[in-house]
Amino acid sequence: MAYSIRPSYFSHIYPHVEKRAEKVHAIVYDKCNYSCGFCNIKERDSSEFYSYDTEEFVYVVSQLLMQGNAFKFTGGEPTLNPKLIDDMEVIRDLGGFIYLDTNGSRPDIVGKIIDRKLVDVLAVSLKGLDFVTAQHTSQCINKSLCWDNVFKSIKLGLNAGIPTIVTHVYDASVTESAILSFFKLFSRVDNLFLKCNNLFYEKHSDSTLHRIEDNELIHRVQRVLDTMPLLRGHVIICNSEECITDYTYIRTL
């Protein structure tokens, strides 16, 4: 139960946030209940992570607030952390802006966080466009954890009026039909944003995965959007690793 805390690391993925040029402090949890082929969290050196007690965490947060007020809880899967809500309350009490980046498997925790008004932007990663694909991608055989619960978490964010970003990762096998299927999973809602990620990093736990070359993902998403114009302004594309740390590389279509 440890964090890797990276000051001023992430870019703001939410397109309507104030002071978007400021960076988001990363709070990366070291555990996950999925084993996605495109993720490298379980391959990271344990020395990157440290178990903070409450006093240490309060001190670190207070120091980071001097550089910027936005924080992102990510992982791994942050909702597995029994101290997550307490840590979010520390940041909220000190005036912080909070992203929660989750796989959506724990709507019970997501619901508590929303009820306590501890999240400003909810980002949920969808591992497949159907249960079978989600199961394969996440290596999680439990349908509730990798499918049903994910949609419950998304619905909680949407019903609360919180900006909710649903992310799907694509590799070189992507088709426009798959992008269209992703978009059609959801009704158009003002606080819903659909994010298409290209494959990041060179190394993955699944070595058969390869990124989409150049700007082909952008071109394919644009062609699909031509058939669904009501979604314009609500589709986010992260085509390269630069998007992680520099918001100017993020496209909103």
Secondary structure, 3 states (H helix, E strand, C coil): CCEEEEEEEECCCCCCCCCCCCCEEEEEECCCCCCCCCCCHHHCCHHHCECCCHHHHHHHHHHHCCCCCEEEEECCCHHHCCCHHHHHHHHHHCCCEEEEEECCCCHHHHHHHHHCCCCCEEEEECCCCCHHHHHHHHCCCCHHHHHHHHHHHHHHHHHCCCCEEEEEEECCCCCHHHHHHHHHCCCCCCCEEEEEEECCCCCCCCCCCCCCCCCHHHHHHHHHHCCCHHHCCCEEEECCCHHHHCHHHCEEC
